[in-house]
Amino acid sequence: MPHNGGFTLMEVLVAGVIMTISFVLVMQLFSRGQRLSKNSCNYTRAVVHAKDKMEEISPAPETDSGEFEDGFTWEAIVEPFATPEKDGEQSLFSLIIIKVKIIWDDNNKEHSVELVTLKTVPAEQIL
């Protein structure tokens, strides 16, 4: 049988299968990229919330918690940081340790970020 220069049914089917598989793979990559972008955005937002909360916390030792308007929750702990005394001298400054944990729920899976810092405060502010 002479070949007329067109495609056979088998060639068309193989090309269709290859295109379908390629399309599915590209869509999966796109979906995963969006999921990773959302996760990155949530972690960035959590770090910004933690930084903001650290700046507004009082230096008095305490434990506190709350919720932000966008659904993220926070827990904070402020404690005196033990520093060695020098020859019984009282220092003008003290160190406190501030721990802030930000928690959020994403598709029924809990995620969290915790930031910890030391802060120098005047000794009379520590109760």
PyMOL commands that set and color helices and strands:
alter all, ss='L'
color gray80, all
select helices_A, chain A and resi 9-56+123-125
alter helices_A, ss='H'
color red, helices_A
select strands_A, chain A and resi 62-67+73-80+93-106+109-122
alter strands_A, ss='S'
color yellow, strands_A
deselect
rebuild
show_as cartoon
